[in-house]
Amino acid sequence: MEKGYPTPKADVRALILNESDNVLLVEDSKTKTWALPGGFADIGISPVENIKKEVEKETGLQVSVNNLIAVYDTNKSKPENSLAHYYKLVYYCEKISGNLTTSIETSSVAFFDVKNLPELSTKRNTKKQIIECFENRHNKTIIE
């Protein structure tokens, strides 16, 4: 049990596209479902540093972070997902270097057409969220 005032956790996710505007997703090694790269933010580093770390760990890519494109309250988008309340921060990122690789957390890493997504880990992100982020990657931040 945490002491003090209860506050939401933060989950960071990256929208990364290839030259054909396909979306990079990672397959969870346990559930075999797919999600945008990312995870819960670690204490002591910023959300931008967290997303860079998570992307490299899960995909092998080093990225630059262009902009924050969405903030989701997971209790509003998928309330049955977790006992903890958390906010999801989605960043639009671009590959700087590296090659796609898997990790202990990811059994596969691949690009998908946004209109033809595989089975998603809806506790991590929904189809609606991925499409919203894709469509708004150059625009204002979505706040839900």
Sine and cosine of phi, psi and omega as CSV:
sin_phi,cos_phi,sin_psi,cos_psi,sin_omega,cos_omega
0.00,0.00,0.74,-0.67,0.05,-1.00
-0.98,0.21,0.55,-0.83,0.09,-1.00
-1.00,-0.09,0.43,-0.90,0.02,-1.00
1.00,-0.03,-0.19,-0.98,-0.05,-1.00
-0.96,0.28,0.80,-0.61,0.01,-1.00
-0.93,0.36,0.72,-0.70,0.01,-1.00
-0.74,-0.67,0.36,-0.93,0.01,-1.00
-0.93,0.37,0.45,-0.89,0.15,-0.99
-0.99,0.11,0.22,-0.98,0.04,-1.00
-0.87,-0.50,0.73,-0.68,0.08,-1.00
-0.90,-0.43,0.76,-0.65,0.01,-1.00
-0.93,-0.37,0.65,-0.76,-0.01,-1.00
-0.70,-0.71,0.47,-0.88,-0.01,-1.00
-0.87,-0.49,0.75,-0.66,0.19,-0.98
-0.99,-0.12,0.91,-0.41,-0.01,-1.00
-0.82,-0.58,0.76,-0.65,-0.03,-1.00
-0.90,-0.44,0.48,-0.88,0.14,-0.99
-1.00,-0.06,-0.10,-1.00,-0.06,-1.00
-0.90,0.43,-0.29,0.96,0.05,-1.00
-0.99,-0.13,0.18,0.98,-0.04,-1.00
0.89,0.45,0.50,0.87,0.14,-0.99
-1.00,0.07,0.50,-0.87,-0.10,-0.99
-1.00,-0.06,0.73,-0.68,0.05,-1.00
-0.98,0.18,0.81,-0.59,0.06,-1.00
-0.79,-0.61,0.41,-0.91,0.07,-1.00
-0.88,-0.48,0.61,-0.79,0.03,-1.00
-0.99,-0.11,0.82,-0.58,0.03,-1.00
-0.91,0.42,0.78,-0.62,-0.07,-1.00
-0.92,0.39,-0.37,0.93,0.00,-1.00
-1.00,-0.04,-0.75,0.66,-0.11,-0.99
-1.00,-0.01,-0.28,0.96,-0.05,-1.00
0.88,0.47,0.44,0.90,0.11,-0.99
-0.95,-0.32,0.29,-0.96,-0.17,-0.99
-0.94,-0.34,0.43,-0.90,0.01,-1.00
-0.38,-0.92,0.29,-0.96,0.21,-0.98
-0.89,0.46,0.59,-0.81,0.04,-1.00
-0.86,0.51,0.59,-0.81,0.04,-1.00
0.51,-0.86,-0.25,-0.97,-0.01,-1.00
0.18,-0.98,-0.13,-0.99,0.03,-1.00
-0.90,0.43,0.65,-0.76,0.00,-1.00
-0.96,0.27,0.66,-0.75,0.06,-1.00
-1.00,0.09,0.52,-0.85,0.06,-1.00
-0.95,0.31,0.60,-0.80,0.11,-0.99
0.99,-0.15,-0.17,0.99,0.09,-1.00
-0.74,-0.67,0.41,-0.91,-0.09,-1.00
-0.95,0.32,0.28,-0.96,0.08,-1.00
-0.84,0.54,-0.62,0.79,0.02,-1.00
-0.91,0.41,-0.69,0.72,0.06,-1.00
-0.89,0.45,-0.62,0.79,0.03,-1.00
-0.88,0.47,-0.71,0.70,-0.05,-1.00
-0.92,0.38,-0.62,0.78,0.06,-1.00
-0.87,0.49,-0.69,0.73,0.00,-1.00
-0.90,0.43,-0.73,0.68,-0.03,-1.00
-0.90,0.44,-0.68,0.73,0.01,-1.00
-0.88,0.47,-0.73,0.69,0.00,-1.00
-0.89,0.45,-0.68,0.73,-0.01,-1.00
-0.90,0.44,-0.67,0.75,-0.11,-0.99
-1.00,0.03,-0.41,0.91,-0.11,-0.99
-0.82,-0.57,-0.31,0.95,-0.09,-1.00
1.00,0.06,-0.02,1.00,-0.04,-1.00
-0.99,-0.11,0.60,-0.80,0.20,-0.98
-0.99,-0.14,0.72,-0.70,-0.08,-1.00
-0.78,-0.62,0.39,-0.92,0.23,-0.97
-0.98,-0.19,0.52,-0.85,-0.02,-1.00
-0.97,-0.23,0.89,-0.45,-0.05,-1.00
-0.99,0.12,-0.81,0.59,-0.05,-1.00
-0.28,-0.96,0.37,-0.93,0.12,-0.99
-0.99,0.17,0.85,-0.53,-0.08,-1.00
-0.94,-0.34,-0.24,0.97,0.02,-1.00
-0.34,-0.94,0.55,-0.84,0.17,-0.99
-0.78,-0.63,0.87,-0.48,-0.01,-1.00
-0.91,-0.42,0.65,-0.76,0.16,-0.99
-1.00,-0.09,0.95,-0.32,-0.13,-0.99
-0.91,0.41,-0.36,0.93,0.07,-1.00
-0.94,0.35,-0.36,0.93,0.04,-1.00
-1.00,-0.01,-0.57,0.82,-0.06,-1.00
-1.00,0.03,-0.49,0.87,-0.05,-1.00
-0.36,-0.93,0.94,0.34,-0.18,-0.98
-0.89,0.45,-0.38,0.92,-0.03,-1.00
-0.99,0.14,0.02,1.00,-0.11,-0.99
-0.93,0.37,-0.61,0.80,-0.22,-0.98
-0.47,-0.88,0.48,-0.88,0.12,-0.99
-0.95,0.32,-0.54,0.84,0.00,-1.00
-1.00,0.07,0.53,-0.85,0.10,-0.99
-1.00,0.03,0.74,-0.67,0.05,-1.00
-0.56,-0.83,0.36,-0.93,0.05,-1.00
-0.96,-0.26,0.65,-0.76,0.04,-1.00
-0.95,-0.30,0.85,-0.53,0.03,-1.00
-0.96,-0.29,0.87,-0.49,-0.02,-1.00
-0.94,-0.34,0.81,-0.58,-0.02,-1.00
-0.93,-0.36,0.62,-0.78,0.15,-0.99
-1.00,0.05,0.87,-0.50,-0.08,-1.00
-0.83,-0.55,0.39,-0.92,0.07,-1.00
-0.79,-0.61,0.62,-0.78,0.02,-1.00
-0.91,0.41,0.73,-0.68,0.12,-0.99
-0.98,-0.19,-0.74,0.67,-0.04,-1.00
-0.31,-0.95,0.04,-1.00,0.05,-1.00
0.98,-0.22,0.20,-0.98,0.03,-1.00
-0.82,-0.58,0.56,-0.83,-0.02,-1.00
-0.89,0.47,0.80,-0.61,0.07,-1.00
-0.62,-0.79,0.32,-0.95,0.08,-1.00
-1.00,-0.08,0.08,-1.00,0.01,-1.00
-0.62,-0.78,-0.10,-0.99,0.06,-1.00
-0.89,0.46,-0.44,0.90,-0.02,-1.00
-1.00,-0.03,-0.37,0.93,-0.11,-0.99
-0.85,-0.52,0.78,-0.62,0.02,-1.00
-1.00,-0.06,-0.26,0.97,0.04,-1.00
-0.38,-0.93,0.46,-0.89,0.03,-1.00
-0.67,-0.74,0.81,-0.59,-0.06,-1.00
-0.39,-0.92,0.33,-0.94,0.08,-1.00
-0.99,-0.11,0.61,-0.79,-0.02,-1.00
-0.72,-0.69,0.56,-0.83,0.15,-0.99
-0.91,0.40,0.73,-0.69,-0.04,-1.00
-0.87,0.49,-0.39,0.92,0.02,-1.00
-1.00,0.06,-0.09,1.00,-0.05,-1.00
-0.64,-0.77,0.91,0.42,-0.06,-1.00
-1.00,0.10,0.52,-0.85,0.06,-1.00
-0.97,0.25,-0.07,-1.00,0.05,-1.00
-0.89,0.45,0.84,-0.54,-0.10,-1.00
-1.00,-0.09,0.46,-0.89,0.19,-0.98
-0.99,0.11,1.00,-0.05,-0.13,-0.99
-0.92,0.38,-0.26,0.97,0.11,-0.99
-0.97,0.25,-0.30,0.95,0.04,-1.00
-1.00,-0.09,-0.72,0.69,0.08,-1.00
-0.29,-0.96,0.51,-0.86,0.00,-1.00
-0.98,-0.19,0.26,-0.97,0.07,-1.00
-0.86,0.51,-0.69,0.73,0.02,-1.00
-0.84,0.55,-0.70,0.72,0.00,-1.00
-0.90,0.43,-0.70,0.71,0.00,-1.00
-0.88,0.47,-0.70,0.71,0.01,-1.00
-0.90,0.44,-0.69,0.72,0.04,-1.00
-0.85,0.52,-0.72,0.70,-0.02,-1.00
-0.91,0.42,-0.67,0.74,0.03,-1.00
-0.86,0.51,-0.74,0.68,-0.05,-1.00
-0.94,0.34,-0.44,0.90,-0.08,-1.00
-0.94,-0.34,0.30,0.95,-0.11,-0.99
-0.87,0.49,-0.42,0.91,-0.01,-1.00
-0.96,-0.28,0.07,1.00,-0.13,-0.99
-0.92,-0.40,-0.41,-0.91,-0.04,-1.00
-0.92,0.38,0.31,-0.95,0.06,-1.00
-0.97,0.25,0.73,-0.68,0.09,-1.00
-0.99,0.12,0.79,-0.62,0.05,-1.00
-0.83,-0.55,0.87,-0.50,-0.01,-1.00
-0.89,-0.46,0.00,0.00,0.00,0.00
